[in-house]
Amino acid sequence: MTNEQSETKSQRVQVKTVLESWNKVKQELHNFVKEKKIKEIQSSVKAFVRNAKNDFNGIVGKDLTDIKRKFKDEKKQLELLVDKVIQAEVKKAKQFVDLQKNELSKLQKKVEGFVRTKKPVKKTQRRSTVKAAGTTKRKSTRRTPSKSATHATTT
């Protein structure tokens, strides 16, 4: 048997003895009531209560310390498991990031290779149509040829 099974078995035995003593006190009560010995009944009930209290505290006290110890053990195991899992996930994440960095650097090298092999495209600039503020446009008068000049060339 394991330690836990033996403890639960001993606890069952203790609970059984408490119940048996309760039944014993109950029978004594009936006997005393028939004989009308109230003082003796009071003292036996007080003794029973003290014994039951001590038995109950002993059982619960053992259980409480065992539960605390088991809780601490479980807590430590859980913390170790969580740390282990987190470390594994961090390692996987780092590997993924490193892989992505390598792929990005390869792509960047390819892009740089394409950029170097292509001729640079000449940019065409539009002429600006903005006029200087200080210059004004002069009106030009167009000379029309005189009538005499036009007749002379035609005749």
Secondary structure per residue as TSV (DSSP state, phi and psi in degrees):
chain	resnum	aa	ss	phi	psi
A	1	M	-	360.0	149.0
A	2	T	-	-83.7	170.5
A	3	N	H	-63.0	-40.8
A	4	E	H	-66.3	-40.8
A	5	Q	H	-65.4	-39.9
A	6	S	H	-67.9	-36.7
A	7	E	H	-66.1	-42.8
A	8	T	H	-67.0	-34.2
A	9	K	H	-67.0	-42.1
A	10	S	H	-67.2	-34.6
A	11	Q	H	-66.8	-38.1
A	12	R	H	-62.8	-40.8
A	13	V	H	-64.2	-42.3
A	14	Q	H	-64.9	-41.7
A	15	V	H	-63.8	-40.1
A	16	K	H	-63.2	-41.1
A	17	T	H	-67.4	-35.6
A	18	V	H	-63.9	-43.2
A	19	L	H	-65.0	-39.0
A	20	E	H	-64.3	-41.9
A	21	S	H	-66.7	-33.6
A	22	W	H	-63.1	-45.5
A	23	N	H	-63.1	-37.0
A	24	K	H	-63.8	-44.9
A	25	V	H	-63.6	-38.1
A	26	K	H	-62.0	-43.8
A	27	Q	H	-64.8	-41.0
A	28	E	H	-63.1	-38.8
A	29	L	H	-59.3	-46.9
A	30	H	H	-61.4	-40.3
A	31	N	H	-65.8	-44.6
A	32	F	H	-66.5	-36.8
A	33	V	H	-65.0	-38.4
A	34	K	H	-64.8	-36.3
A	35	E	H	-91.6	-7.7
A	36	K	T	62.1	47.9
A	37	K	-	-107.6	78.5
A	38	I	H	-70.0	-39.0
A	39	K	H	-61.6	-43.1
A	40	E	H	-66.2	-37.1
A	41	I	H	-62.7	-45.3
A	42	Q	H	-60.6	-44.8
A	43	S	H	-67.4	-39.4
A	44	S	H	-68.4	-36.3
A	45	V	H	-67.0	-42.4
A	46	K	H	-62.0	-42.2
A	47	A	H	-64.4	-42.1
A	48	F	H	-62.2	-43.5
A	49	V	H	-63.0	-42.9
A	50	R	H	-61.4	-45.8
A	51	N	H	-63.4	-43.1
A	52	A	H	-63.8	-39.9
A	53	K	H	-63.1	-46.4
A	54	N	H	-62.5	-44.0
A	55	D	H	-62.6	-44.7
A	56	F	H	-63.3	-44.8
A	57	N	H	-63.4	-38.5
A	58	G	H	-63.3	-44.0
A	59	I	H	-67.1	-49.6
A	60	V	H	-67.5	-38.3
A	61	G	H	-61.6	-43.3
A	62	K	H	-63.0	-46.9
A	63	D	H	-61.6	-41.7
A	64	L	H	-63.7	-45.1
A	65	T	H	-66.2	-39.7
A	66	D	H	-63.5	-42.0
A	67	I	H	-65.0	-42.2
A	68	K	H	-61.1	-45.7
A	69	R	H	-62.8	-46.0
A	70	K	H	-63.4	-39.2
A	71	F	H	-62.4	-43.6
A	72	K	H	-64.0	-41.7
A	73	D	H	-62.6	-45.6
A	74	E	H	-63.0	-38.9
A	75	K	H	-61.7	-45.7
A	76	K	H	-62.5	-44.6
A	77	Q	H	-63.2	-41.6
A	78	L	H	-64.4	-42.8
A	79	E	H	-61.8	-42.4
A	80	L	H	-63.2	-42.1
A	81	L	H	-64.2	-44.6
A	82	V	H	-62.9	-44.4
A	83	D	H	-59.7	-43.1
A	84	K	H	-62.8	-45.0
A	85	V	H	-65.9	-42.6
A	86	I	H	-63.7	-43.3
A	87	Q	H	-61.1	-40.9
A	88	A	H	-64.4	-42.5
A	89	E	H	-67.2	-38.6
A	90	V	H	-63.9	-41.3
A	91	K	H	-62.8	-43.9
A	92	K	H	-62.4	-41.7
A	93	A	H	-64.1	-41.8
A	94	K	H	-62.8	-41.9
A	95	Q	H	-63.3	-41.5
A	96	F	H	-62.5	-45.3
A	97	V	H	-63.1	-43.3
A	98	D	H	-61.9	-42.0
A	99	L	H	-62.0	-43.6
A	100	Q	H	-66.0	-37.8
A	101	K	H	-61.8	-44.1
A	102	N	H	-61.4	-44.6
A	103	E	H	-64.1	-40.7
A	104	L	H	-64.7	-40.6
A	105	S	H	-65.6	-38.1
A	106	K	H	-62.4	-45.5
A	107	L	H	-63.2	-39.9
A	108	Q	H	-64.0	-40.2
A	109	K	H	-63.1	-40.5
A	110	K	H	-63.6	-44.3
A	111	V	H	-63.2	-44.0
A	112	E	H	-62.9	-36.1
A	113	G	H	-64.6	-41.9
A	114	F	H	-65.6	-39.8
A	115	V	H	-66.7	-38.6
A	116	R	H	-71.5	-35.8
A	117	T	H	-77.3	-29.7
A	118	K	S	-78.8	146.4
A	119	K	-	-74.4	144.3
A	120	P	-	-68.6	134.9
A	121	V	-	-78.6	131.9
A	122	K	-	-78.9	129.9
A	123	K	-	-86.1	135.7
A	124	T	-	-97.3	132.2
A	125	Q	-	-106.9	141.4
A	126	R	-	-81.7	145.5
A	127	R	-	-76.1	139.8
A	128	S	-	-81.5	139.7
A	129	T	-	-104.2	15.7
A	130	V	-	-77.4	130.6
A	131	K	-	-95.7	151.2
A	132	A	-	-71.0	144.9
A	133	A	S	-71.1	-29.3
A	134	G	S	-81.5	-19.9
A	135	T	-	-90.9	141.5
A	136	T	-	-121.6	151.2
A	137	K	-	-85.0	132.7
A	138	R	-	-91.9	144.5
A	139	K	-	-80.8	130.6
A	140	S	-	-104.8	135.1
A	141	T	-	-102.0	129.9
A	142	R	-	-89.8	131.4
A	143	R	-	-86.3	132.3
A	144	T	-	-97.0	139.3
A	145	P	-	-61.6	143.6
A	146	S	-	-71.8	159.9
A	147	K	H	-66.8	-34.7
A	148	S	H	-69.8	-35.6
A	149	A	H	-69.4	-36.4
A	150	T	H	-73.8	-33.9
A	151	H	H	-71.4	-34.9
A	152	A	H	-66.5	-36.7
A	153	T	H	-79.8	-23.5
A	154	T	H	-88.5	-25.6
A	155	T	-	-88.4	360.0
